[in-house]
Amino acid sequence: MVQPTKGPEAGGTSEADITSELESTKDTETLNKRYFELLDSLLNDQKNIAIKKYPELISAYKALEVYEVYFLAGGNWDEVGAIEFKKKMAKTIISKLVNGNDSSELQTPKEKKVGV
């Protein structure tokens, strides 16, 4: 006796659904990769070098400068707090640059440890 396979009508997954899901996953991976590249460049590269590699970072640098002038300069920050604040602002700016949404779905790149 041959058992019927589940089709789209019976609650199964159609080929179009699978294709759509794969494309969505690929798009998310592409956005995440772009996010990491831009964030890493914004935080670690010299400004001129980063802008040469990624011209879209011009607006990110301007936004980050505004945050630094109005929030960091006006507060009583220790060095660690200032660095963490700058990282959070950079993540927000790059996330909006990459996909226009907040960064809740994107993960932060792992920090490189320098000569331990």
KERO-77533 format. One record per atom (N, C-alpha, C): residue in three letters; atom name; x, z negated, y. Coordinates in nm, 3 decimals. Atoms other than C-alpha are relative to their C-alpha. Layout:
<nodes>
+---------+-------+---------+---------+---------+
: residuo : atomo :       X :       Z :       Y :
+---------+-------+---------+---------+---------+
:     ala :    CA :       X :       Z :       Y :
...
+---------+-------+---------+---------+---------+
</nodes>
This chain:
<nodes>
+---------+-------+---------+---------+---------+
: residuo : atomo :       X :       Z :       Y :
+---------+-------+---------+---------+---------+
:     met :     N :   0.084 :   0.000 :  -0.117 :
:     met :    CA :   0.000 :   0.000 :   0.000 :
:     met :     C :   0.089 :   0.000 :   0.125 :
:     val :     N :  -0.077 :  -0.013 :  -0.123 :
:     val :    CA :   0.140 :   0.101 :   0.339 :
:     val :     C :  -0.066 :  -0.085 :   0.108 :
:     gln :     N :   0.055 :   0.083 :  -0.106 :
:     gln :    CA :   0.101 :  -0.152 :   0.616 :
:     gln :     C :   0.017 :   0.071 :   0.133 :
:     pro :     N :  -0.010 :  -0.067 :  -0.131 :
:     pro :    CA :   0.026 :  -0.018 :   0.961 :
:     pro :     C :   0.098 :  -0.073 :   0.091 :
:     thr :     N :  -0.091 :   0.061 :  -0.098 :
:     thr :    CA :   0.286 :  -0.073 :   1.228 :
:     thr :     C :  -0.078 :  -0.033 :   0.125 :
:     lys :     N :   0.069 :   0.037 :  -0.123 :
:     lys :    CA :   0.188 :  -0.239 :   1.549 :
:     lys :     C :   0.031 :   0.103 :   0.108 :
:     gly :     N :  -0.014 :  -0.094 :  -0.110 :
:     gly :    CA :   0.132 :   0.013 :   1.823 :
:     gly :     C :  -0.031 :  -0.070 :   0.130 :
:     pro :     N :   0.028 :   0.061 :  -0.129 :
:     pro :    CA :   0.075 :  -0.047 :   2.191 :
:     pro :     C :  -0.139 :  -0.063 :   0.005 :
:     glu :     N :   0.136 :   0.052 :  -0.001 :
:     glu :    CA :  -0.297 :  -0.100 :   2.127 :
:     glu :     C :  -0.010 :  -0.132 :  -0.076 :
:     ala :     N :   0.008 :   0.118 :   0.085 :
:     ala :    CA :  -0.231 :  -0.370 :   1.868 :
:     ala :     C :   0.095 :  -0.111 :   0.047 :
:     gly :     N :  -0.088 :   0.104 :  -0.052 :
:     gly :    CA :   0.004 :  -0.575 :   2.086 :
:     gly :     C :   0.147 :   0.025 :  -0.025 :
:     gly :     N :  -0.141 :  -0.032 :   0.023 :
:     gly :    CA :   0.328 :  -0.403 :   1.986 :
:     gly :     C :   0.064 :   0.051 :   0.128 :
:     thr :     N :  -0.072 :  -0.050 :  -0.117 :
:     thr :    CA :   0.590 :  -0.270 :   2.224 :
:     thr :     C :   0.017 :   0.150 :  -0.014 :
:     ser :     N :  -0.013 :  -0.144 :   0.004 :
:     ser :    CA :   0.580 :   0.097 :   2.310 :
:     ser :     C :   0.142 :   0.041 :   0.039 :
:     glu :     N :  -0.132 :  -0.052 :  -0.033 :
:     glu :    CA :   0.887 :   0.314 :   2.353 :
:     glu :     C :   0.021 :   0.001 :   0.152 :
:     ala :     N :  -0.009 :  -0.001 :  -0.146 :
:     ala :    CA :   0.811 :   0.346 :   2.726 :
:     ala :     C :   0.031 :  -0.140 :   0.054 :
:     asp :     N :  -0.026 :   0.138 :  -0.041 :
:     asp :    CA :   0.806 :  -0.034 :   2.760 :
:     asp :     C :   0.145 :  -0.038 :  -0.024 :
:     ile :     N :  -0.139 :   0.031 :   0.034 :
:     ile :    CA :   1.143 :  -0.064 :   2.587 :
:     ile :     C :   0.094 :   0.070 :   0.097 :
:     thr :     N :  -0.083 :  -0.076 :  -0.093 :
:     thr :    CA :   1.293 :   0.210 :   2.805 :
:     thr :     C :  -0.004 :  -0.063 :   0.139 :
:     ser :     N :   0.015 :   0.063 :  -0.130 :
:     ser :    CA :   1.156 :   0.047 :   3.119 :
:     ser :     C :   0.076 :  -0.132 :   0.007 :
:     glu :     N :  -0.070 :   0.128 :   0.006 :
:     glu :    CA :   1.296 :  -0.291 :   3.014 :
:     glu :     C :   0.151 :   0.020 :   0.004 :
:     leu :     N :  -0.144 :  -0.029 :   0.001 :
:     leu :    CA :   1.640 :  -0.141 :   2.944 :
:     leu :     C :   0.048 :   0.044 :   0.138 :
:     glu :     N :  -0.037 :  -0.046 :  -0.134 :
:     glu :    CA :   1.645 :   0.033 :   3.284 :
:     glu :     C :   0.002 :  -0.117 :   0.097 :
:     ser :     N :   0.006 :   0.117 :  -0.086 :
:     ser :    CA :   1.544 :  -0.291 :   3.454 :
:     ser :     C :   0.122 :  -0.089 :  -0.021 :
:     thr :     N :  -0.118 :   0.080 :   0.032 :
:     thr :    CA :   1.824 :  -0.478 :   3.276 :
:     thr :     C :   0.125 :   0.064 :   0.059 :
:     lys :     N :  -0.115 :  -0.072 :  -0.053 :
:     lys :    CA :   2.073 :  -0.209 :   3.376 :
:     lys :     C :   0.005 :  -0.013 :   0.153 :
:     asp :     N :   0.005 :   0.015 :  -0.145 :
:     asp :    CA :   1.955 :  -0.226 :   3.739 :
:     asp :     C :   0.045 :  -0.139 :   0.042 :
:     thr :     N :  -0.039 :   0.137 :  -0.030 :
:     thr :    CA :   1.994 :  -0.604 :   3.739 :
:     thr :     C :   0.150 :  -0.018 :  -0.017 :
:     glu :     N :  -0.144 :   0.009 :   0.023 :
:     glu :    CA :   2.343 :  -0.576 :   3.592 :
:     glu :     C :   0.078 :   0.070 :   0.112 :
:     thr :     N :  -0.065 :  -0.074 :  -0.107 :
:     thr :    CA :   2.437 :  -0.317 :   3.854 :
:     thr :     C :  -0.003 :  -0.080 :   0.130 :
:     leu :     N :   0.011 :   0.082 :  -0.121 :
:     leu :    CA :   2.306 :  -0.538 :   4.136 :
:     leu :     C :   0.090 :  -0.122 :  -0.007 :
:     asn :     N :  -0.087 :   0.117 :   0.015 :
:     asn :    CA :   2.487 :  -0.841 :   3.997 :
:     asn :     C :   0.146 :   0.037 :   0.018 :
:     lys :     N :  -0.139 :  -0.045 :  -0.012 :
:     lys :    CA :   2.812 :  -0.645 :   3.969 :
:     lys :     C :   0.033 :   0.026 :   0.147 :
:     arg :     N :  -0.019 :  -0.031 :  -0.142 :
:     arg :    CA :   2.775 :  -0.522 :   4.327 :
:     arg :     C :   0.008 :  -0.130 :   0.082 :
:     tyr :     N :   0.002 :   0.130 :  -0.066 :
:     tyr :    CA :   2.692 :  -0.876 :   4.443 :
:     tyr :     C :   0.135 :  -0.070 :  -0.014 :
:     phe :     N :  -0.128 :   0.067 :   0.024 :
:     phe :    CA :   3.007 :  -1.018 :   4.282 :
:     phe :     C :   0.114 :   0.069 :   0.073 :
:     glu :     N :  -0.106 :  -0.075 :  -0.069 :
:     glu :    CA :   3.228 :  -0.740 :   4.424 :
:     glu :     C :   0.001 :  -0.031 :   0.149 :
:     leu :     N :   0.008 :   0.023 :  -0.143 :
:     leu :    CA :   3.102 :  -0.787 :   4.778 :
:     leu :     C :   0.030 :  -0.145 :   0.037 :
:     leu :     N :  -0.024 :   0.141 :  -0.028 :
:     leu :    CA :   3.102 :  -1.166 :   4.765 :
:     leu :     C :   0.148 :  -0.035 :  -0.014 :
:     asp :     N :  -0.142 :   0.026 :   0.022 :
:     asp :    CA :   3.453 :  -1.177 :   4.623 :
:     asp :     C :   0.084 :   0.056 :   0.115 :
:     ser :     N :  -0.074 :  -0.062 :  -0.109 :
:     ser :    CA :   3.578 :  -0.939 :   4.890 :
:     ser :     C :  -0.021 :  -0.076 :   0.131 :
:     leu :     N :   0.031 :   0.074 :  -0.123 :
:     leu :    CA :   3.403 :  -1.129 :   5.171 :
:     leu :     C :   0.075 :  -0.133 :   0.006 :
:     leu :     N :  -0.062 :   0.133 :   0.001 :
:     leu :    CA :   3.547 :  -1.463 :   5.064 :
:     leu :     C :   0.151 :   0.004 :  -0.016 :
:     asn :     N :  -0.142 :   0.004 :   0.036 :
:     asn :    CA :   3.894 :  -1.361 :   4.947 :
:     asn :     C :   0.089 :   0.103 :   0.068 :
:     asp :     N :  -0.083 :  -0.104 :  -0.061 :
:     asp :    CA :   4.012 :  -1.040 :   5.114 :
:     asp :     C :   0.013 :  -0.023 :   0.150 :
:     gln :     N :  -0.011 :   0.001 :  -0.145 :
:     gln :    CA :   4.141 :  -1.007 :   5.467 :
:     gln :     C :  -0.111 :   0.088 :   0.054 :
:     lys :     N :   0.115 :  -0.069 :  -0.057 :
:     lys :    CA :   3.865 :  -0.884 :   5.696 :
:     lys :     C :   0.018 :   0.152 :   0.005 :
:     asn :     N :  -0.022 :  -0.145 :  -0.013 :
:     asn :    CA :   4.017 :  -0.540 :   5.766 :
:     asn :     C :   0.003 :   0.070 :  -0.135 :
:     ile :     N :  -0.008 :  -0.059 :   0.134 :
:     ile :    CA :   4.091 :  -0.474 :   5.400 :
:     ile :     C :  -0.138 :   0.004 :  -0.065 :
:     ala :     N :   0.134 :   0.007 :   0.059 :
:     ala :    CA :   3.744 :  -0.586 :   5.290 :
:     ala :     C :  -0.091 :   0.107 :   0.061 :
:     ile :     N :   0.085 :  -0.099 :  -0.066 :
:     ile :    CA :   3.575 :  -0.362 :   5.548 :
:     ile :     C :   0.040 :   0.142 :  -0.038 :
:     lys :     N :  -0.042 :  -0.133 :   0.047 :
:     lys :    CA :   3.787 :  -0.063 :   5.441 :
:     lys :     C :  -0.057 :   0.028 :  -0.139 :
:     lys :     N :   0.053 :  -0.019 :   0.136 :
:     lys :    CA :   3.680 :  -0.117 :   5.078 :
:     lys :     C :  -0.151 :   0.012 :   0.001 :
:     tyr :     N :   0.147 :   0.007 :  -0.002 :
:     tyr :    CA :   3.317 :  -0.196 :   5.162 :
:     tyr :     C :  -0.048 :  -0.003 :   0.145 :
:     pro :     N :   0.043 :  -0.004 :  -0.141 :
:     pro :    CA :   3.203 :  -0.078 :   5.509 :
:     pro :     C :  -0.128 :  -0.079 :   0.028 :
:     glu :     N :   0.124 :   0.074 :  -0.020 :
:     glu :    CA :   2.867 :  -0.249 :   5.456 :
:     glu :     C :   0.025 :  -0.149 :   0.028 :
:     leu :     N :  -0.032 :   0.140 :  -0.028 :
:     leu :    CA :   3.048 :  -0.583 :   5.495 :
:     leu :     C :   0.015 :  -0.029 :   0.149 :
:     ile :     N :  -0.011 :   0.023 :  -0.144 :
:     ile :    CA :   3.071 :  -0.534 :   5.872 :
:     ile :     C :  -0.110 :  -0.095 :   0.046 :
:     ser :     N :   0.111 :   0.087 :  -0.041 :
:     ser :    CA :   2.726 :  -0.688 :   5.920 :
:     ser :     C :   0.012 :  -0.139 :  -0.063 :
:     ala :     N :  -0.018 :   0.129 :   0.066 :
:     ala :    CA :   2.810 :  -0.963 :   5.670 :
:     ala :     C :   0.102 :  -0.085 :   0.076 :
:     tyr :     N :  -0.101 :   0.074 :  -0.077 :
:     tyr :    CA :   3.120 :  -1.060 :   5.868 :
:     tyr :     C :  -0.058 :  -0.049 :   0.132 :
:     lys :     N :   0.061 :   0.043 :  -0.126 :
:     lys :    CA :   2.920 :  -1.068 :   6.192 :
:     lys :     C :  -0.093 :  -0.118 :  -0.023 :
:     ala :     N :   0.092 :   0.110 :   0.031 :
:     ala :    CA :   2.655 :  -1.290 :   6.033 :
:     ala :     C :   0.077 :  -0.127 :  -0.034 :
:     leu :     N :  -0.080 :   0.116 :   0.038 :
:     leu :    CA :   2.918 :  -1.520 :   5.884 :
:     leu :     C :   0.068 :  -0.062 :   0.122 :
:     glu :     N :  -0.061 :   0.051 :  -0.123 :
:     glu :    CA :   3.090 :  -1.550 :   6.222 :
:     glu :     C :  -0.101 :  -0.081 :   0.081 :
:     val :     N :   0.105 :   0.073 :  -0.071 :
:     val :    CA :   2.759 :  -1.657 :   6.378 :
:     val :     C :  -0.020 :  -0.137 :  -0.064 :
:     tyr :     N :   0.014 :   0.128 :   0.069 :
:     tyr :    CA :   2.716 :  -1.926 :   6.112 :
:     tyr :     C :   0.117 :  -0.092 :   0.032 :
:     glu :     N :  -0.119 :   0.082 :  -0.026 :
:     glu :    CA :   3.072 :  -2.045 :   6.168 :
:     glu :     C :   0.000 :  -0.056 :   0.142 :
:     val :     N :  -0.002 :   0.043 :  -0.140 :
:     val :    CA :   3.037 :  -2.061 :   6.547 :
:     val :     C :  -0.107 :  -0.105 :   0.026 :
:     tyr :     N :   0.110 :   0.088 :  -0.036 :
:     tyr :    CA :   2.698 :  -2.228 :   6.563 :
:     tyr :     C :  -0.017 :  -0.121 :  -0.091 :
:     phe :     N :   0.022 :   0.111 :   0.091 :
:     phe :    CA :   2.695 :  -2.448 :   6.254 :
:     phe :     C :   0.127 :  -0.077 :  -0.031 :
:     leu :     N :  -0.124 :   0.070 :   0.036 :
:     leu :    CA :   3.052 :  -2.525 :   6.154 :
:     leu :     C :   0.067 :  -0.062 :   0.123 :
:     ala :     N :  -0.068 :   0.051 :  -0.119 :
:     ala :    CA :   3.194 :  -2.563 :   6.504 :
:     ala :     C :  -0.074 :  -0.118 :   0.062 :
:     gly :     N :   0.080 :   0.106 :  -0.062 :
:     gly :    CA :   2.910 :  -2.789 :   6.614 :
:     gly :     C :  -0.015 :  -0.124 :  -0.085 :
:     gly :     N :   0.018 :   0.115 :   0.089 :
:     gly :    CA :   2.925 :  -3.025 :   6.317 :
:     gly :     C :   0.129 :  -0.074 :  -0.026 :
:     asn :     N :  -0.116 :   0.080 :   0.037 :
:     asn :    CA :   3.155 :  -3.293 :   6.191 :
:     asn :     C :   0.024 :   0.022 :  -0.149 :
:     trp :     N :  -0.019 :  -0.041 :   0.139 :
:     trp :    CA :   3.270 :  -3.124 :   5.869 :
:     trp :     C :   0.139 :  -0.040 :  -0.049 :
:     asp :     N :  -0.132 :   0.011 :   0.062 :
:     asp :    CA :   3.547 :  -3.218 :   5.634 :
:     asp :     C :   0.035 :   0.138 :  -0.056 :
:     glu :     N :  -0.045 :  -0.132 :   0.044 :
:     glu :    CA :   3.749 :  -2.928 :   5.493 :
:     glu :     C :  -0.080 :   0.052 :  -0.119 :
:     val :     N :   0.075 :  -0.041 :   0.120 :
:     val :    CA :   3.569 :  -2.922 :   5.157 :
:     val :     C :  -0.143 :   0.038 :   0.035 :
:     gly :     N :   0.137 :  -0.030 :  -0.042 :
:     gly :    CA :   3.225 :  -2.934 :   5.319 :
:     gly :     C :  -0.009 :   0.131 :   0.074 :
:     ala :     N :  -0.001 :  -0.125 :  -0.076 :
:     ala :    CA :   3.313 :  -2.651 :   5.555 :
:     ala :     C :   0.016 :   0.120 :  -0.093 :
:     ile :     N :  -0.022 :  -0.110 :   0.095 :
:     ile :    CA :   3.438 :  -2.434 :   5.268 :
:     ile :     C :  -0.125 :   0.024 :  -0.083 :
:     glu :     N :   0.122 :  -0.013 :   0.080 :
:     glu :    CA :   3.128 :  -2.504 :   5.057 :
:     glu :     C :  -0.113 :   0.062 :   0.082 :
:     phe :     N :   0.102 :  -0.057 :  -0.087 :
:     phe :    CA :   2.900 :  -2.427 :   5.352 :
:     phe :     C :   0.024 :   0.149 :   0.020 :
:     lys :     N :  -0.034 :  -0.141 :  -0.020 :
:     lys :    CA :   3.084 :  -2.100 :   5.416 :
:     lys :     C :  -0.033 :   0.081 :  -0.126 :
:     lys :     N :   0.031 :  -0.070 :   0.126 :
:     lys :    CA :   3.048 :  -2.004 :   5.046 :
:     lys :     C :  -0.150 :   0.020 :  -0.015 :
:     lys :     N :   0.146 :  -0.012 :   0.012 :
:     lys :    CA :   2.674 :  -2.075 :   5.049 :
:     lys :     C :  -0.055 :   0.104 :   0.096 :
:     met :     N :   0.045 :  -0.098 :  -0.097 :
:     met :    CA :   2.624 :  -1.872 :   5.364 :
:     met :     C :   0.041 :   0.141 :  -0.043 :
:     ala :     N :  -0.047 :  -0.131 :   0.048 :
:     ala :    CA :   2.832 :  -1.586 :   5.220 :
:     ala :     C :  -0.089 :   0.049 :  -0.114 :
:     lys :     N :   0.087 :  -0.038 :   0.112 :
:     lys :    CA :   2.619 :  -1.588 :   4.902 :
:     lys :     C :  -0.134 :   0.048 :   0.051 :
:     thr :     N :   0.129 :  -0.039 :  -0.056 :
:     thr :    CA :   2.300 :  -1.572 :   5.107 :
:     thr :     C :   0.010 :   0.135 :   0.069 :
:     ile :     N :  -0.017 :  -0.126 :  -0.074 :
:     ile :    CA :   2.429 :  -1.292 :   5.330 :
:     ile :     C :   0.018 :   0.117 :  -0.097 :
:     ile :     N :  -0.026 :  -0.108 :   0.096 :
:     ile :    CA :   2.559 :  -1.082 :   5.038 :
:     ile :     C :  -0.124 :   0.029 :  -0.084 :
:     ser :     N :   0.121 :  -0.021 :   0.078 :
:     ser :    CA :   2.242 :  -1.135 :   4.837 :
:     ser :     C :  -0.100 :   0.084 :   0.077 :
:     lys :     N :   0.093 :  -0.078 :  -0.082 :
:     lys :    CA :   2.031 :  -1.004 :   5.123 :
:     lys :     C :   0.052 :   0.142 :   0.022 :
:     leu :     N :  -0.060 :  -0.132 :  -0.016 :
:     leu :    CA :   2.273 :  -0.716 :   5.171 :
:     leu :     C :  -0.021 :   0.085 :  -0.125 :
:     val :     N :   0.009 :  -0.073 :   0.127 :
:     val :    CA :   2.258 :  -0.620 :   4.802 :
:     val :     C :  -0.144 :   0.035 :  -0.036 :
:     asn :     N :   0.135 :  -0.029 :   0.050 :
:     asn :    CA :   1.890 :  -0.655 :   4.721 :
:     asn :     C :  -0.113 :  -0.050 :   0.087 :
:     gly :     N :   0.106 :   0.042 :  -0.090 :
:     gly :    CA :   1.700 :  -0.802 :   5.011 :
:     gly :     C :  -0.073 :  -0.126 :  -0.041 :
:     asn :     N :   0.064 :   0.123 :   0.046 :
:     asn :    CA :   1.598 :  -1.113 :   4.813 :
:     asn :     C :   0.097 :  -0.114 :   0.010 :
:     asp :     N :  -0.095 :   0.111 :   0.003 :
:     asp :    CA :   1.741 :  -1.459 :   4.785 :
:     asp :     C :   0.083 :   0.009 :  -0.127 :
:     ser :     N :  -0.099 :  -0.011 :   0.108 :
:     ser :    CA :   2.022 :  -1.522 :   4.541 :
:     ser :     C :  -0.033 :  -0.084 :  -0.121 :
:     ser :     N :   0.033 :   0.091 :   0.110 :
:     ser :    CA :   1.830 :  -1.736 :   4.291 :
:     ser :     C :   0.029 :   0.059 :  -0.137 :
:     glu :     N :  -0.024 :  -0.061 :   0.131 :
:     glu :    CA :   1.871 :  -1.485 :   4.007 :
:     glu :     C :   0.147 :   0.035 :  -0.020 :
:     leu :     N :  -0.139 :  -0.039 :   0.010 :
:     leu :    CA :   2.233 :  -1.405 :   4.084 :
:     leu :     C :   0.088 :  -0.122 :  -0.019 :
:     gln :     N :  -0.090 :   0.111 :   0.026 :
:     gln :    CA :   2.516 :  -1.622 :   3.963 :
:     gln :     C :   0.126 :   0.018 :   0.083 :
:     thr :     N :  -0.121 :  -0.007 :  -0.080 :
:     thr :    CA :   2.826 :  -1.707 :   4.156 :
:     thr :     C :   0.120 :   0.033 :  -0.087 :
:     pro :     N :  -0.119 :  -0.031 :   0.079 :
:     pro :    CA :   3.160 :  -1.568 :   4.044 :
:     pro :     C :   0.083 :  -0.126 :  -0.023 :
:     lys :     N :  -0.086 :   0.115 :   0.029 :
:     lys :    CA :   3.400 :  -1.811 :   3.881 :
:     lys :     C :   0.121 :   0.005 :   0.092 :
:     glu :     N :  -0.114 :   0.007 :  -0.090 :
:     glu :    CA :   3.669 :  -1.929 :   4.115 :
:     glu :     C :   0.129 :   0.009 :  -0.078 :
:     lys :     N :  -0.130 :  -0.012 :   0.063 :
:     lys :    CA :   4.024 :  -1.838 :   4.029 :
:     lys :     C :   0.085 :  -0.120 :   0.039 :
:     lys :     N :  -0.087 :   0.113 :  -0.028 :
:     lys :    CA :   4.257 :  -2.133 :   3.998 :
:     lys :     C :   0.140 :   0.054 :   0.026 :
:     val :     N :  -0.132 :  -0.047 :  -0.039 :
:     val :    CA :   4.584 :  -2.075 :   4.174 :
:     val :     C :   0.104 :  -0.101 :  -0.045 :
:     gly :     N :  -0.115 :   0.077 :   0.048 :
:     gly :    CA :   4.903 :  -2.205 :   4.006 :
:     gly :     C :  -0.021 :  -0.149 :  -0.021 :
:     val :     N :   0.022 :   0.142 :   0.030 :
:     val :    CA :   4.818 :  -2.534 :   3.839 :
:     val :     C :   0.124 :  -0.061 :  -0.058 :
+---------+-------+---------+---------+---------+
</nodes>
